[in-house]
Amino acid sequence: MKKVYIIGTCDTKYPELSYAGKLLEKAGVASVLVDVGIFSHNNPVDVPNREVAKFHPRTPGFLDGVKDRGEAVGAMAEALEVFLLSRDDIAGVLGMGGTGNTALVTRAMRALPVGLPKLMVSTVASGDVSPYVGPTDICMMASVADVAGLNPVTRAVLGNAAHAVAGMVANAVPAVTERKPLLGMTMFGVTTPCVQQLIDIFTNEYDPLVFHATGTGGQAFEKLIDSGMIKHVIDVTLTEVCDLFMGGVMSAGPDRLGSIARTRIPYVGSLGALDMVNFAAKATVPAKYADRKLHVHNANVTLMRTNAAENAEMGRWIGEKLNQCEGEVRFLIPEGGVSVIDAPGQPFYDPEADKALFESLEHTLRRTDKRKLIRLPHNINDPAFAGALAANFREITR
């Protein structure tokens, strides 16, 4: 029988963790209480902290004579990840705590499969949770008050969390009887028409899995390719590279395109939305960019047009990444513009900036029989360009 793993520091949060376990039991869901605290105590648990510590790959005895609490918490996070991956009876995971325990538990949660229920009750859940959630499906619930004592507020919040996990576990998502291969695609608002056309083209052959290129979207795209869940891709939108280079708020990190090289899967890609860096409200745009062309998308999103020098740098970076790919590669350049607003009459139309991007990529990419660069006189959202992406995809995946 699979169980919900309740994880927390039982030296300081035992009453709250135990309360959640009792509610799960009343709901008919079995649970396992896992202690990831650093210090010893006499509270009864199902998996003691020292049992978890044994799973640390290098120093399983790190709890002996703890001198640096921060180092010990980091080691426990690493041990917990290995511990959970070793289990075959996990129905779901429920964590609760403050900043330290949130970082500790969510690291292990991120290693678990997408679709497995994961809920973290945290004092920091109402802020920027991207470092904790990453490219996964962790549910974050704000604890409102600190997880430090049972009272009418914490009982309600922790009770709702326990019942939410119980509901997810007891009501499994119906299995799909007929499954088509997944087709992973990357999209931003300004490349949506292109991706929608691709969905229409492949709807009878593939299940589309579209990733919003907001940083975590690109990370999730890479993660699922590495996991083997996605083996077919049309990577329309690389806008997260702009944020990586210029300090925007939607970077997917330096490993963007890394999974393509590692897995060698057939790859069709393009330069979608490389005309823009993403910032939050206009007042948050760094002072060094004060004289740049800005476009206020809405009250919380400000776009900055990339210039020729930046585009040349990104073109080289993308070309070097693609040079590491040994599988089939077809990379298509939309000479008519890389987004909806990079077109004649639109605010980011800048042929010279685009030219620097295209030429830099062309000079960097080492073309072979498998690795090809194709220039087309279309905007990325034109039907002819979507059709070319589809044709090249069929060519290398047939």
N, C-alpha and C positions, 0 to 999 in steps of 0.2 A: 504494500500500500504506500503510495507516494504521500509526502508530507510537506507542509509549509515550514520552511526554515526561518525561524525568528532570530535575528542576529543583533547583538548589542553588547554593551559593556555591563556585564552583570554585577560588577563591583559597585556601580553607581546608579544603574537604571533597572535593577532587578524587579521592583514592584510594577513598573510600567510594562516591561517585557512579559512578565508573568501574567499580567492582566490581559494582554493581547492573546496570549496562549489559551487562557480560560475561555475567552469569547470565541476563538476558533473551535475549541472543543465543543462548546454549546451549539455551534453552527454545523457540527458533524464533520469537521475537518481536522485531521491529525496534524500535530506540529512537533517540531524539534527546536529546543532552545539552545542556541549556540553562543557561548561566551567568547567575546574577542577583547575583553578587558586586559589590562596589563598587570593588574595587581591581584593578589589572592583574596579570597573571601569564603564564607561558609554557605552561600546560597546554593540550593540544589539546581543543577543544570543538566541537560542531556549530553552536551558536548563541552567539556571544560576547555578553558583557554590553552592549557598546555597540550591538549590533544590537537587543537588547531595548529599550534606552533610547530608541532612535529612535521608539518607539511612544508615548512620553509625549505626551499631547495638548497640552501647553503648553510644556514646557522639555525638548526631546529631548536637549539637551547638558548635562544636569545632572551627568554624570560628570566633566566637565572641571573640575579644581581643586576636588574635594570638600573642604568645610570642616566641615560638620556631618554626621556619619555617619547620625544618626537621620533627618534630612531626606532624605538620599540613599536610604536604605532605603525610606522612605515613597514617594518618587518612583518607585523601581524596582518597588514593589508595584503602583502605578497603571499603569506601563508594561507590566508582565507581564500584567495583566488584559487590556489592549487587544491585546497580542501574541497571547495564546492565543485570544481571540475572533476573530482574523483568520485563524486556521489552519483548514483543512478536512481535515487528515490525522491528527487526534488520536484514537488508540484508547484512551488512558488517560493518567493523570498520576501520577507518583510523586515525592514531595518528601521531603526529609530534612534535619534540622538542629535548631538550638536555638530559643530564643524568637523571635529576630528573623526567621529564615528561615521559621519556622512561620507567623508573622503575614503575612509577605510572600507565601508560596506559597498559603496557604489563602484569601487574599483573591481571588486569581485563580481558584482552584478553585470558590469559591462562585458565580462568574459563569457557570460551565459548566453544561450541561444535567443535570438529574437523570437518573441511569441510566448516565452516562459514568463508568467506573471512576476513582476518585480515592483515593489512599492517601498519608497523611502520616506519616512516621516522625519522632517528635518527643520531645525530652526532657521536654516538658510534657504528654504525652498521658495521663498517669495522674491529672491534676487536673481542674479545671473547664475543659472544652474548648468550652463553648458559644460563646465569642467567636470561636473559630476555625471551628467547624463551621457555626454559624448554622442557617438553615432548609434545609440541603442534605444530601446523602448522602456526605459525606467520611468515609472510614475513618481513624481515628486509631490508630496503633500506638506504644506506648511503646518508646523505644529502649533502656531499661534503663540502659545506660552512655551517656555523651555520644558524639555522632557525631564522634569525634576519634581516628581511628586504627583499623586493622583488627586484631582479636584474636579469640579463639574466641567471645566473647560477641557482639561487633558483627557478625562474619561470619554468625553464626546468625540474628540479628535482621534484618539487612539482606537476607540471603539469603531468609528467609521472606517479607519484604516484596516483593522482586522476583518471587518465585514466585507470590505471591498475585495481584499485578497481571497476571502472565502468564496465570494461570488464568482471571481475569475476562475478559481480552481474547480468549483462545483459545476460551472456552466462552460464547458469546453467549447471552443469554436468548432462548428461542424466541419468535418473533413471534406476536402474537395475530391470528388470521384474522378473527374476528368481534368487533368492538369496539363496546360501547355507550357513550353519552356518560357522562362522569364527573359524579357528584353529590358535591360537596364538603360535608362536614358537620363540625361541631366538637363535641367530646364531652369530658366529664370523668367521673370515676367516679360522681358523684352525678347525672349526666344520662344515664347509659348506657341505662336502660330506654327513654327517649324516642327516642334514636338507633337503638337496636335495632329498635324498632317501625317507624321510617322506612325502615330497610334492608329489612325484610320487605315493606313496602308497595311499594317501588320496585325490588325485586330483578330483575324481568323487564324493566324499562325503562332502568335506569341501572347503571353500575358504581360502587358506593359508595367514596368516598375519604374516610376518617374521620381527622381531625386531633385528637390529644390536646392539650387546651388547657393546655400546660405552658410557655408562653412561646415556645419554638422552634416548637411546633405551630401557634400563631397566626401566627407569622412565615411559616412554610411555606405556610399557607393563603393569606395575602395575596400571597406571591410567585407562586404558581401561578395565582392569578386574574390578576395583572398580566401574566403570561407568555401568557395566553390558553389555557392548558391546561385550566383549569376555567372553565366558563361557566354552570354551574348550581349553586346553593348553598342550603343550609338551615343557617343559622348559629345553632345551638341555644344555644351556650355562650360567654358573654362574660366568664368569670371572670377572665381575664388583666387586665381593666381594674381589678379590685380591687387586684391586685399592683402595677400601674402607679401607682395613687394612694396606696396605703398602704405601699409599700416591701416587698412580698412578693417571693418568689424566682421567681415564674413570670410576670413581665410580658412581654408581646409588644411593648412599646414604644408610643410615642404614635401610630404609624401604623395601629393596629388600626382596621379599617373603611375605611382610606384607599383600598384597591384597588377597593372597591365604587363609590366616588365617581368614581374615575378611569376605570373601564371601563364604568360605567353598566349593568352586567349586572342582570337581575332578581334581587331580593334578598328572601329571607324570613329573619327573624331573631327571636331571643327573648333572655331575660335569664338564661339558665342559669348557676347557681352564682355569682351575684353576691352571695350571702350569706356568702362566705368569702374570706379572705386566706390565702395559703399561706406558711408558714415551714418551716424544717427542724426539727430536734429541738426540744423544748419550751424547752430552755435558750437557744436562739438567738432567741427572740421578743424584740424590743426592749423595754427596761424601761418605756418609755412606755405599753406595752400590757399591763402586768402585771395590771391590774384588769379586763381584758376577758374576755368569754366565750370560752374556748379548748376545742378538741376535739382530742385526740390521736388522729390517724388511724392512725399506726403510729410506731415508734421514730424515724423520719426525717422524718415529716410532721406538722406541727401546724397546725390550722386556727383562724382567729380570725373570729368572727361580725362582720360589718359592722353599723354602727349607722345610725340614721336620718339623721344629718348627712352621713355618708359616702355613703350611698345617694342622698341628694338631689343631692350633687355629681356622682356618677357618672351619675345620670339626666339631668342637664343636659348632661354631656359627650357621652353617647350620642345625645341628641336633636340636639345641634349637629352631630355627625358625620353623622347621617342627613339633616339638612337640606341637606347638601352633595351628596346623592345625587339625580341627575336621572332615573335609571331607575326602573322599577317597584319599589316598596318595600312590603312587608307585614310589620309588626312586631307580634308577638303577646305580650301580657302574661299570664302565668299567675298569676291572683290567688290561687290556692291554694298558692303556694309555688314557689320557683325551683330547688329541689333535693330530693333524697331526704331529707335531714335538715332541710329547711325545710318541715315538715308537722306537723300536730297530734301531740303526744307525742314528737317528735324534738328533738334537742339545739339546733338552730338555728331552731326555729319562733319567729318574731317578726313578727306581722302589722303592727305599727306601723312597724318598720324597712322592711318591704316596701312599705307604703303610701307612705312618703316617696320610695322609688325610683320607684314607678309614677306618682305624681302629678307628680314633678319632670320625668320623661320626657314625660308628657302635656302639661304646660304649655310645654315647650320645643319639642316637635316641631311643625313647621308642616305641617299636613295638606293634601294636595291630592288631585286625582283619581288621581294616581300614587302618592302617599306616604300610606299608611293605617296607623293604629294600632288594634289590635283587642284588647279586654280580654275574657278568658274566665275563668269561675269554676272553674278546674281547677289542679291541681298540674302542673308542667311534664312530669312523667313519666306522667300519666294517659293512657289510650288516646284519650280524647276530644281532648286537647290535641295529641297526635301526629297524629291525624286532621285537625285544623284546620290544622296546619302543612302537611300534605300537600295539602289542598284548596286552600289559598292558593298554594302552589307551582305546582300545576297551572293555577290561574287565570291566573297572570302569565307562564307559560312555554308555554302551549298554542299 
